[in-house]
Every structure is written in structure tokens, then in C-alpha cells.
């Protein structure tokens, strides 16, 4: 865990997974699939849950591919003040959702 003091008045929680290189998977694009699942904003989404708990304002998710050697998948959650105070609950929700999908 790395903590930074924000320059702007915006608190963002980032969760990053380092994964095997998958950019060559052109047909299935597995990380783009997960981007859509995590980034969904409708009913029963992780974002709708976090908003209903007063923990988050927005969420984004997406992959990146580095140096033809590994891929990353990152989720960024803009937290409310309550979310910042309870960031462990936000992390727990992200991992529970990941486990579910």
C-alpha cells in the first residue's frame, strides 16, 4: 500500500493488478471484458453499491500493457470523505466483486 498526499481536493483509491502479458489475446481481449464488468454503472454494479454506501463518487477501470512483458489492470475509485475514512471497506468491496466475477 502506498499513500500520497493529494495536490487537488480529490481522493482517489487505485487498485492495480500485475498480470501476465495478454495483449496478444486479440480475439478475447480478457482485460477489456473485465473493464466493462468493473466499469458498469447500472443496477447491481460495484459503483452503485459504493455510491449507496456513501463511499464513492465515480469509478474507472482499464488495462495497460507494458514493454511486451506484462499487463496491468487498474481500478480507480474517487472517494467521498466517508470513503476515505473507510477505504478498507472499499478495497474489500472491490475484491469481493472480483471474486464474484
N, C-alpha and C positions, 0 to 999 in steps of 0.2 A: 504494500500500500504506500502510495506517495501522496502527500498533501501539499498543495500550493496555496498561497495567499492570493486571491483573485485581484486583478487590477481593476476590472469592471465590477459593477454591482450585480454579478450573476454567478450563482453557484452551480457548477456542473460536476456530476459524478460520471467518470468514464470507467468502463469495464472492458478490458482488452484480452482476447484470447490469441495466443500464438499457435498457429496450426501448420500442418504440412502444406506444401505448395499445391494449390488446387486451381490455379488459373488455366491450366491446360484442359480442365474439365469443361470444354466449351458447350457441350450439349446439355449437361445437367446443371451447371453453374450453382453448386450447392450453397455457396455463401450468399449469392443473390436471393436464393429461396429463403434463407434464414433472415435476410434483411427485410423481406416482405412480411414474414411472420412477426418478427420483433417490432417492426415499424408500423404495423397495423394500428389504427387509431380508433376503430369501432368498438362495438359492444364486446365484452369479454377479452379485450386486449390488455396487455400489461400496462399500457399508458392509461387506459380508462380506470383500471384498478388503482394505480398510483395517484391519479387525479382525485378519485373518490375518497382516498385516504388523506388527501391534502398534502401529499408528499412531493408531487412533481407538477411541472407546467408543460413540458414537452419532452419528446424522446426521439432520438435518431439512431439508426443502426446501419452498419455497412462494412464491406470487406475492403481490404487492400492487399496488394501482392508486392513483396519486397525482393529485389535482386535475384529473381528466378530461383529463390531458395526456400522461402516460407511465405505463408499468408497470415493475415491477421483479421480478426473480426472484432469490431468495436461497437459498444453501445454507449451513447451519451445521454444522460438524463439531466435536464435543467431542474434543479431542486427548488422547492419553496423553503422558507426559513424552517418550517417544521420538518421538511425532508432532510435538510442539512443536519438538524439536531438528531434525526433518526435515520441516518444514512445506512446503518446496518440493516434496517428493515427494507430499504430499497434494494440493497445488494441481495438480501435473502429472496425478495420477490423476483429479481432477475434470474437467479439461479434456480428457483423453483419453476419458473416459466421455461427456462432452458431444459430442465429435466423433463418437464411435461411434453415438450415438443421433440 
